[in-house]
Amino acid sequence: MTATDRDDTVVLRLPAQGAYLSVLRTATASLASRLDFTIDDIEDLRIAVDEACAMLLSQAVAGADLTCRFELGGDVMAVAVSVPTVDGALPSRDTFAWTVLTALAGEVDSSVDGEKVVTLSLRKTRADLQAPVR
């Protein structure tokens, strides 16, 4: 993201349990609306964050926290969802879930650090700024 005077970062840390995902969906929608995302893009982001969390929760260490970092910059929202995992395995990129995630979020990537913390990174640009589909 390009640094601007409108850049904001919000970090939420929650128990890595499905019961808390509604908090992240609500936060995602609220933050996307601050950037004037369309209703469709807001819903896509909500679903994408939910899907990213679901992909990670299945391999989370028991009792771990899930961290979600939102970076808001002008017309772009970047979201990084991280959780300590049992084996440090990255989600497979050739699954239906990955395809859906990419379609909803735009840019998607994954990484793992030396402590087996797996991160899924999403990046969405406001719809009215994206190149027209031909």
C-alpha angles and dihedrals in degrees: 000000000000112000113245136162088260096060114124132174125205122184123193123187117193137163109278093248130118092237090073098051092093088067091057093045090053093046091048092053093046094049094045090052089056087062092050094247114172119259089252092052091047090053091046090053092048091053093043093053090047091050093047090052092047090052091053100039092064090067101032121129110253111265093013126138125240114223122205119189119193119194114192117194121168102287101357134078118197119190126189118189116192136179136168107250137202096236108012092236116160118230113262114259094208097066131104089243091058091048091052092046092052092047092051101040104034102220119037131176138164135210141172129209131211092271093057094255106152119206129194113199123200128186125189128181121205110270096236090059098049121101113265117261113243 
